[in-house]
Amino acid sequence: MSDESTSDDIVFYWNPRSRAAMAHWMQEETAAPYRKVLIDFEKNEQKAPDFLKINPMGKLPTIVHRGTVVTETAAIIAYLADAFPQAGLAPAPGDAQRGAYYRWLFFGAGCFEPALLDTMMKRPPVERKMAVGWGSYEDVLSTLKTALTTGPYLLGDKFTAADVYIGSELGWAMMFGAPNLKGEKVFDDYVARVQARPAYKRASTG
């Protein structure tokens, strides 16, 4: 297993049964050249010494681009949006919408995902919502619903990498029966809208 550190192509370590599916969609949105390296969970390849040299956490997704290793799904999505600005997936630095873009991209990682996991794993509710950065699952859904009601995307008419991340998370949550999502028109419509994108379809079938 090589990181091909001198290549301009992205080396994408993935498994479809992981968060790498989100990064795969993002790869397709950028239209940048990349090479997939399947990490076989059945063979425990995520803990193989060669892979741990690249990502000591043994986690997917992981990418290597021009000698830089990028891990963590939100970071990979943000990196790809900036590395390939011609795809138009992030407001440019200095654009007034850059702050809102960051807000929603990291809301997915810092609020939606932990609140969702708390709910799906039936963890005891936190007595003081101020003790955690996401408050509660209900707070998170209410915030997203408000943002998407004025849509059609998180930044209004502009589809961005933040929609790749939030759209992926909402789609995954619906598929696994997370409460108060499927059947809620604003979420149903949003997920249907982003999943209709050709890049999503390519990633889902490839």
Backbone as CSV, one residue per row, in Angstrom:
resi,resn,N_x,N_y,N_z,CA_x,CA_y,CA_z,C_x,C_y,C_z
1,MET,0.852,-1.190,0.000,0.000,0.000,0.000,0.886,1.237,0.000
2,SER,0.695,2.113,-0.983,1.550,3.283,-1.121,0.711,4.547,-1.074
3,ASP,1.285,5.617,-0.503,0.530,6.869,-0.473,0.704,7.687,-1.745
4,GLU,1.601,7.249,-2.654,1.828,7.929,-3.920,1.920,9.440,-3.713
5,SER,2.828,9.839,-2.843,2.862,11.220,-2.366,3.186,12.250,-3.440
6,THR,3.738,11.817,-4.577,4.073,12.786,-5.618,2.970,12.929,-6.655
7,SER,1.883,12.172,-6.533,0.839,12.171,-7.548,-0.097,13.359,-7.375
8,ASP,-0.540,13.934,-8.510,-1.571,14.962,-8.469,-2.948,14.349,-8.292
9,ASP,-3.070,13.067,-8.641,-4.341,12.383,-8.424,-4.549,12.160,-6.928
10,ILE,-5.807,12.098,-6.525,-6.146,11.811,-5.136,-6.169,10.299,-4.953
11,VAL,-5.511,9.832,-3.916,-5.626,8.432,-3.532,-6.667,8.370,-2.419
12,PHE,-7.725,7.639,-2.664,-8.900,7.637,-1.804,-9.067,6.254,-1.178
13,TYR,-8.784,6.167,0.116,-8.943,4.923,0.856,-10.374,4.865,1.370
14,TRP,-11.075,3.790,1.035,-12.508,3.794,1.291,-13.053,2.392,1.508
15,ASN,-14.263,2.347,1.990,-15.094,1.154,2.010,-16.531,1.679,1.947
16,PRO,-17.376,1.127,1.105,-18.728,1.679,0.975,-19.557,1.575,2.247
17,ARG,-19.167,0.695,3.169,-19.898,0.556,4.435,-19.249,1.427,5.510
18,SER,-19.018,2.669,5.175,-18.371,3.592,6.112,-18.724,5.018,5.724
19,ARG,-18.224,5.970,6.514,-18.427,7.381,6.184,-17.722,7.768,4.892
20,ALA,-16.916,6.878,4.364,-16.251,7.157,3.092,-17.254,7.377,1.967
21,ALA,-18.481,6.881,2.133,-19.505,7.119,1.110,-19.748,8.614,0.923
22,MET,-19.643,9.390,2.003,-19.821,10.834,1.902,-18.693,11.455,1.074
23,ALA,-17.475,11.052,1.374,-16.327,11.584,0.642,-16.350,11.139,-0.814
24,HIS,-16.875,9.944,-1.075,-16.983,9.462,-2.454,-17.889,10.377,-3.266
25,TRP,-19.028,10.745,-2.684,-19.918,11.693,-3.355,-19.179,12.997,-3.631
26,MET,-18.434,13.486,-2.632,-17.710,14.736,-2.816,-16.667,14.621,-3.926
27,GLN,-15.991,13.487,-3.993,-15.013,13.278,-5.072,-15.698,13.443,-6.429
28,GLU,-16.873,12.858,-6.561,-17.589,12.942,-7.833,-18.047,14.366,-8.125
29,GLU,-18.409,15.114,-7.105,-18.817,16.506,-7.313,-17.664,17.352,-7.855
30,THR,-16.451,17.085,-7.396,-15.309,17.901,-7.841,-14.896,17.589,-9.273
31,ALA,-15.181,16.364,-9.736,-14.743,15.890,-11.058,-13.225,15.835,-11.175
32,ALA,-12.521,15.828,-10.041,-11.061,15.718,-10.044,-10.661,14.238,-10.142
33,PRO,-9.502,13.950,-10.749,-9.078,12.549,-10.860,-8.722,11.946,-9.504
34,TYR,-9.191,10.747,-9.264,-8.872,10.061,-8.017,-8.826,8.561,-8.263
35,ARG,-8.112,7.885,-7.378,-8.006,6.429,-7.454,-8.472,5.846,-6.138
36,LYS,-9.431,4.939,-6.216,-9.970,4.313,-5.014,-9.116,3.121,-4.595
37,VAL,-8.856,3.045,-3.301,-8.187,1.885,-2.718,-9.150,1.311,-1.679
38,LEU,-9.696,0.143,-1.973,-10.654,-0.477,-1.063,-9.935,-1.033,0.157
39,ILE,-10.425,-0.674,1.328,-9.929,-1.228,2.588,-10.948,-2.266,3.044
40,ASP,-10.536,-3.518,3.064,-11.430,-4.635,3.352,-11.583,-4.820,4.859
41,PHE,-12.778,-4.531,5.362,-13.021,-4.694,6.791,-12.978,-6.157,7.211
42,GLU,-13.396,-7.044,6.324,-13.393,-8.470,6.663,-11.984,-8.976,6.919
43,LYS,-11.030,-8.380,6.237,-9.619,-8.752,6.420,-8.920,-7.848,7.435
44,ASN,-9.682,-6.948,8.050,-9.151,-6.020,9.055,-8.031,-5.142,8.488
45,GLU,-8.153,-4.800,7.195,-7.096,-4.024,6.537,-6.973,-2.614,7.092
46,GLN,-8.013,-2.107,7.755,-7.919,-0.777,8.353,-6.912,-0.742,9.498
47,LYS,-6.533,-1.909,10.001,-5.534,-1.989,11.064,-4.213,-2.563,10.566
48,ALA,-4.076,-2.701,9.257,-2.826,-3.202,8.687,-1.720,-2.168,8.884
49,PRO,-0.490,-2.597,9.154,0.604,-1.645,9.407,0.776,-0.606,8.307
50,ASP,0.654,-1.006,7.039,0.834,-0.048,5.951,-0.214,1.051,5.990
51,PHE,-1.462,0.689,6.300,-2.495,1.716,6.367,-2.344,2.581,7.607
52,LEU,-1.946,1.981,8.716,-1.769,2.761,9.940,-0.643,3.781,9.814
53,LYS,0.292,3.548,8.895,1.328,4.557,8.636,0.712,5.798,8.005
54,ILE,-0.371,5.600,7.273,-1.055,6.718,6.620,-2.039,7.375,7.582
55,ASN,-2.839,6.563,8.231,-3.803,7.071,9.216,-3.725,6.217,10.472
56,PRO,-3.008,6.672,11.478,-2.835,5.881,12.705,-4.140,5.547,13.419
57,MET,-5.213,6.273,13.109,-6.506,5.962,13.706,-7.148,4.741,13.050
58,GLY,-6.659,4.355,11.878,-7.247,3.221,11.181,-8.671,3.482,10.747
59,LYS,-8.952,4.713,10.311,-10.319,5.121,9.997,-10.471,5.473,8.529
60,LEU,-11.712,5.351,8.067,-12.085,5.786,6.728,-13.169,6.850,6.853
61,PRO,-13.171,7.783,5.896,-12.298,7.908,4.732,-10.945,8.520,5.082
62,THR,-10.002,8.287,4.185,-8.687,8.907,4.234,-8.289,9.206,2.797
63,ILE,-7.723,10.376,2.566,-7.197,10.676,1.237,-5.747,11.121,1.354
64,VAL,-5.022,10.934,0.254,-3.666,11.470,0.125,-3.621,12.246,-1.184
65,HIS,-3.198,13.503,-1.101,-3.157,14.367,-2.280,-1.913,15.230,-2.222
66,ARG,-1.034,15.040,-3.197,0.214,15.812,-3.266,1.005,15.730,-1.969
67,GLY,1.032,14.540,-1.393,1.820,14.317,-0.186,1.133,14.676,1.111
68,THR,-0.084,15.228,1.022,-0.826,15.592,2.224,-1.862,14.527,2.542
69,VAL,-1.839,14.048,3.787,-2.854,13.114,4.250,-3.966,13.916,4.907
70,VAL,-5.194,13.652,4.489,-6.350,14.312,5.099,-7.288,13.226,5.605
71,THR,-7.681,13.332,6.872,-8.639,12.415,7.476,-9.802,13.236,8.033
72,GLU,-10.798,12.563,8.544,-12.023,13.138,9.100,-12.901,13.646,7.951
73,THR,-14.114,13.162,7.916,-14.988,13.389,6.760,-15.199,14.861,6.454
74,ALA,-15.515,15.657,7.464,-15.753,17.079,7.216,-14.502,17.763,6.690
75,ALA,-13.341,17.380,7.216,-12.084,17.975,6.758,-11.798,17.605,5.306
76,ILE,-12.071,16.356,4.944,-11.849,15.921,3.564,-12.764,16.694,2.617
77,ILE,-14.017,16.824,2.991,-14.970,17.545,2.144,-14.558,19.004,1.993
78,ALA,-14.165,19.639,3.090,-13.725,21.030,3.023,-12.453,21.164,2.201
79,TYR,-11.519,20.232,2.380,-10.260,20.274,1.627,-10.516,20.168,0.127
80,LEU,-11.344,19.215,-0.257,-11.601,19.011,-1.685,-12.293,20.216,-2.304
81,ALA,-13.197,20.839,-1.564,-13.868,22.032,-2.095,-12.866,23.144,-2.370
82,ASP,-11.880,23.311,-1.496,-10.884,24.366,-1.686,-9.799,23.975,-2.686
83,ALA,-9.461,22.684,-2.733,-8.416,22.238,-3.650,-8.873,22.300,-5.104
84,PHE,-10.185,22.231,-5.322,-10.724,22.237,-6.684,-11.827,23.297,-6.797
85,PRO,-11.429,24.581,-6.716,-12.420,25.664,-6.682,-13.253,25.764,-7.950
86,GLN,-12.750,25.196,-9.051,-13.496,25.252,-10.300,-14.829,24.518,-10.210
87,ALA,-14.965,23.637,-9.229,-16.230,22.913,-9.047,-17.298,23.796,-8.406
88,GLY,-16.889,24.909,-7.805,-17.846,25.851,-7.228,-18.597,25.320,-6.027
89,LEU,-17.909,24.547,-5.191,-18.568,23.903,-4.057,-18.362,24.623,-2.730
90,ALA,-17.694,25.764,-2.755,-17.500,26.554,-1.537,-17.388,28.024,-1.918
91,PRO,-17.984,28.907,-1.124,-17.764,30.334,-1.361,-16.276,30.655,-1.229
92,ALA,-15.795,31.543,-2.030,-14.381,31.903,-1.998,-14.030,32.594,-0.687
93,PRO,-12.768,32.471,-0.234,-12.354,33.240,0.940,-12.638,34.733,0.715
94,GLY,-13.222,35.352,1.692,-13.609,36.752,1.560,-15.051,36.949,1.153
95,ASP,-15.669,35.913,0.588,-17.092,35.981,0.238,-17.905,36.040,1.527
96,ALA,-18.964,36.838,1.521,-19.789,36.997,2.725,-20.426,35.685,3.164
97,GLN,-20.617,34.753,2.239,-21.259,33.487,2.579,-20.280,32.434,3.117
98,ARG,-18.997,32.782,3.131,-18.011,31.802,3.610,-18.296,31.399,5.065
99,GLY,-18.683,32.347,5.882,-18.962,32.042,7.276,-20.143,31.101,7.436
100,ALA,-21.216,31.345,6.671,-22.378,30.459,6.739,-22.017,29.059,6.240
101,TYR,-21.180,28.991,5.227,-20.721,27.706,4.703,-19.979,26.921,5.782
102,TYR,-19.032,27.576,6.458,-18.324,26.908,7.549,-19.287,26.487,8.656
103,ARG,-20.212,27.379,8.948,-21.165,27.073,10.017,-21.859,25.733,9.771
104,TRP,-22.418,25.547,8.583,-23.197,24.347,8.329,-22.329,23.121,8.105
105,LEU,-21.178,23.316,7.505,-20.283,22.175,7.317,-19.886,21.573,8.661
106,PHE,-19.534,22.417,9.612,-19.084,21.917,10.905,-20.234,21.686,11.885
107,PHE,-21.398,22.216,11.576,-22.589,21.854,12.340,-22.855,20.352,12.170
108,GLY,-22.604,19.861,10.966,-22.784,18.434,10.729,-21.895,17.586,11.612
109,ALA,-20.621,17.984,11.720,-19.662,17.209,12.513,-19.823,17.453,14.002
110,GLY,-20.091,18.700,14.384,-20.060,19.043,15.798,-21.382,18.961,16.514
111,CYS,-22.497,18.970,15.748,-23.818,18.967,16.379,-24.684,17.811,15.896
112,PHE,-24.907,17.734,14.568,-25.851,16.726,14.093,-25.383,15.309,14.388
113,GLU,-24.146,15.000,14.061,-23.703,13.612,14.233,-23.704,13.156,15.690
114,PRO,-23.122,13.916,16.625,-23.174,13.435,18.008,-24.587,13.372,18.576
115,ALA,-25.446,14.327,18.193,-26.829,14.280,18.675,-27.552,13.062,18.099
116,LEU,-27.291,12.776,16.837,-27.904,11.606,16.204,-27.443,10.312,16.875
117,LEU,-26.156,10.201,17.126,-25.639,8.988,17.752,-26.199,8.812,19.159
118,ASP,-26.307,9.901,19.897,-26.933,9.825,21.222,-28.337,9.229,21.121
119,THR,-29.074,9.700,20.130,-30.457,9.264,19.970,-30.540,7.817,19.497
120,MET,-29.752,7.473,18.476,-29.832,6.130,17.905,-29.316,5.066,18.872
121,MET,-28.333,5.440,19.684,-27.759,4.482,20.636,-28.456,4.539,21.995
122,LYS,-29.497,5.388,22.064,-30.303,5.509,23.283,-29.451,5.811,24.517
123,ARG,-28.509,6.727,24.330,-27.710,7.159,25.474,-28.574,8.005,26.399
124,PRO,-28.300,7.966,27.692,-29.092,8.783,28.621,-28.986,10.259,28.268
125,PRO,-30.091,10.995,28.341,-30.031,12.425,28.018,-29.142,13.180,28.996
126,VAL,-28.463,14.160,28.468,-27.610,14.991,29.316,-28.497,15.897,30.165
127,GLU,-28.237,15.936,31.456,-29.091,16.725,32.357,-29.034,18.208,32.032
128,ARG,-27.858,18.686,31.703,-27.714,20.098,31.370,-27.283,20.206,29.925
129,LYS,-28.157,20.755,29.085,-27.844,20.840,27.662,-26.589,21.669,27.396
130,MET,-26.262,22.573,28.292,-25.070,23.394,28.117,-23.790,22.576,28.258
131,ALA,-23.900,21.362,28.796,-22.708,20.542,29.016,-22.169,19.961,27.723
132,VAL,-22.979,19.947,26.662,-22.519,19.427,25.377,-22.739,20.493,24.314
133,GLY,-21.960,20.428,23.281,-22.004,21.482,22.273,-23.223,21.456,21.377
134,TRP,-23.985,20.343,21.399,-25.124,20.254,20.495,-26.467,20.432,21.183
135,GLY,-26.476,20.601,22.489,-27.739,20.800,23.189,-28.544,19.529,23.244
136,SER,-29.400,19.310,22.247,-30.198,18.090,22.190,-30.506,17.773,20.735
137,TYR,-30.943,16.555,20.508,-31.352,16.127,19.164,-32.459,17.035,18.637
138,GLU,-33.406,17.368,19.504,-34.517,18.242,19.102,-34.024,19.633,18.711
139,ASP,-33.068,20.154,19.465,-32.489,21.465,19.123,-31.848,21.426,17.746
140,VAL,-31.107,20.359,17.490,-30.379,20.230,16.225,-31.351,20.160,15.049
141,LEU,-32.388,19.315,15.170,-33.356,19.194,14.084,-34.115,20.486,13.854
142,SER,-34.461,21.168,14.912,-35.165,22.441,14.774,-34.310,23.461,14.030
143,THR,-33.030,23.494,14.353,-32.110,24.425,13.692,-31.982,24.110,12.212
144,LEU,-31.842,22.828,11.869,-31.743,22.437,10.469,-33.042,22.722,9.722
145,LYS,-34.143,22.440,10.368,-35.442,22.666,9.720,-35.627,24.137,9.383
146,THR,-35.249,25.005,10.294,-35.361,26.445,10.046,-34.500,26.856,8.854
147,ALA,-33.266,26.330,8.805,-32.357,26.681,7.707,-32.874,26.183,6.364
148,LEU,-33.410,24.971,6.350,-33.821,24.361,5.090,-35.186,24.829,4.615
149,THR,-35.972,25.388,5.509,-37.296,25.882,5.114,-37.170,27.000,4.096
150,THR,-36.110,27.798,4.222,-35.911,28.893,3.268,-35.067,28.453,2.091
151,GLY,-34.499,27.280,2.083,-33.674,26.597,1.090,-33.643,27.240,-0.298
152,PRO,-33.477,26.413,-1.320,-33.527,24.949,-1.301,-32.291,24.261,-0.698
153,TYR,-31.219,25.035,-0.493,-30.007,24.470,0.103,-29.637,25.256,1.355
154,LEU,-28.605,24.826,2.016,-28.221,25.467,3.272,-27.808,26.922,3.072
155,LEU,-27.255,27.236,1.908,-26.879,28.612,1.601,-27.851,29.220,0.595
156,GLY,-29.112,28.850,0.717,-30.123,29.401,-0.180,-30.122,28.676,-1.518
157,ASP,-29.937,29.422,-2.603,-29.983,28.824,-3.941,-28.697,28.099,-4.311
158,LYS,-27.650,28.267,-3.510,-26.325,27.747,-3.869,-26.056,26.407,-3.201
159,PHE,-25.881,25.347,-3.997,-25.456,24.046,-3.482,-23.962,24.106,-3.183
160,THR,-23.570,23.622,-1.989,-22.160,23.637,-1.602,-21.764,22.298,-0.985
161,ALA,-20.482,22.201,-0.656,-19.974,21.009,0.018,-20.673,20.772,1.348
162,ALA,-21.176,21.833,1.984,-21.918,21.658,3.232,-23.163,20.813,2.997
163,ASP,-23.777,20.936,1.816,-24.937,20.114,1.487,-24.549,18.665,1.244
164,VAL,-23.336,18.449,0.737,-22.858,17.071,0.600,-22.821,16.406,1.969
165,TYR,-22.282,17.115,2.943,-22.114,16.527,4.275,-23.450,16.385,5.007
166,ILE,-24.194,17.482,5.115,-25.470,17.435,5.823,-26.455,16.533,5.083
167,GLY,-26.472,16.620,3.756,-27.366,15.774,2.982,-27.056,14.299,3.158
168,SER,-25.777,13.961,3.211,-25.369,12.571,3.447,-25.828,12.099,4.813
169,GLU,-25.608,12.945,5.822,-25.967,12.554,7.181,-27.477,12.384,7.337
170,LEU,-28.240,13.293,6.758,-29.689,13.177,6.853,-30.189,11.933,6.118
171,GLY,-29.624,11.671,4.939,-30.019,10.488,4.193,-29.718,9.211,4.951
172,TRP,-28.531,9.160,5.555,-28.145,7.990,6.352,-29.082,7.837,7.550
173,ALA,-29.368,8.944,8.220,-30.228,8.896,9.406,-31.626,8.412,9.048
174,MET,-32.139,8.877,7.929,-33.463,8.430,7.494,-33.468,6.936,7.184
175,MET,-32.428,6.489,6.509,-32.349,5.083,6.117,-32.368,4.166,7.331
176,PHE,-31.776,4.626,8.440,-31.705,3.809,9.640,-32.791,4.145,10.664
177,GLY,-33.785,4.908,10.219,-34.964,5.106,11.055,-34.812,6.093,12.188
178,ALA,-33.941,7.080,12.043,-33.827,8.099,13.091,-35.158,8.826,13.243
179,PRO,-35.541,9.152,14.453,-36.862,9.761,14.672,-36.969,11.186,14.141
180,ASN,-38.194,11.544,13.796,-38.562,12.924,13.440,-37.896,13.445,12.167
181,LEU,-37.530,12.530,11.270,-36.927,12.957,10.007,-37.798,12.542,8.826
182,LYS,-37.846,11.260,8.537,-38.624,10.784,7.402,-40.103,11.081,7.631
183,GLY,-40.721,11.643,6.616,-42.113,12.077,6.759,-42.241,13.551,7.052
184,GLU,-41.143,14.182,7.451,-41.113,15.641,7.648,-40.777,16.260,6.296
185,LYS,-41.717,16.969,5.701,-41.594,17.394,4.310,-40.301,18.136,4.005
186,VAL,-39.897,19.036,4.888,-38.702,19.825,4.592,-37.469,18.930,4.487
187,PHE,-37.385,17.894,5.310,-36.246,16.976,5.242,-36.381,16.019,4.068
188,ASP,-37.596,15.502,3.843,-37.814,14.608,2.702,-37.446,15.300,1.391
189,ASP,-37.916,16.532,1.230,-37.664,17.260,-0.018,-36.186,17.567,-0.198
190,TYR,-35.533,17.955,0.888,-34.106,18.292,0.807,-33.275,17.072,0.423
191,VAL,-33.514,15.952,1.089,-32.739,14.748,0.789,-33.002,14.282,-0.638
192,ALA,-34.251,14.319,-1.073,-34.566,13.939,-2.453,-33.851,14.862,-3.446
193,ARG,-33.783,16.133,-3.113,-33.160,17.120,-4.000,-31.661,16.852,-4.152
194,VAL,-30.967,16.648,-3.045,-29.519,16.462,-3.150,-29.182,15.089,-3.721
195,GLN,-30.020,14.093,-3.437,-29.741,12.756,-3.956,-30.086,12.617,-5.431
196,ALA,-30.737,13.617,-6.001,-31.011,13.618,-7.435,-29.814,14.113,-8.249
197,ARG,-28.801,14.612,-7.570,-27.639,15.139,-8.285,-26.886,14.006,-8.989
198,PRO,-26.421,14.244,-10.217,-25.698,13.191,-10.940,-24.480,12.654,-10.192
199,ALA,-23.766,13.527,-9.473,-22.579,13.071,-8.738,-22.965,12.107,-7.640
200,TYR,-24.081,12.364,-6.963,-24.547,11.438,-5.924,-24.869,10.079,-6.534
201,LYS,-25.552,10.093,-7.662,-25.931,8.850,-8.318,-24.695,8.066,-8.763
202,ARG,-23.708,8.767,-9.289,-22.485,8.074,-9.707,-21.791,7.431,-8.527
203,ALA,-21.692,8.168,-7.428,-21.031,7.622,-6.239,-21.807,6.438,-5.666
204,SER,-23.130,6.508,-5.741,-23.957,5.451,-5.161,-23.881,4.150,-5.949
205,THR,-23.570,4.247,-7.233,-23.539,3.041,-8.064,-22.117,2.587,-8.377
206,GLY,-21.125,3.386,-7.931,-19.731,3.039,-8.252,-18.924,2.759,-7.041
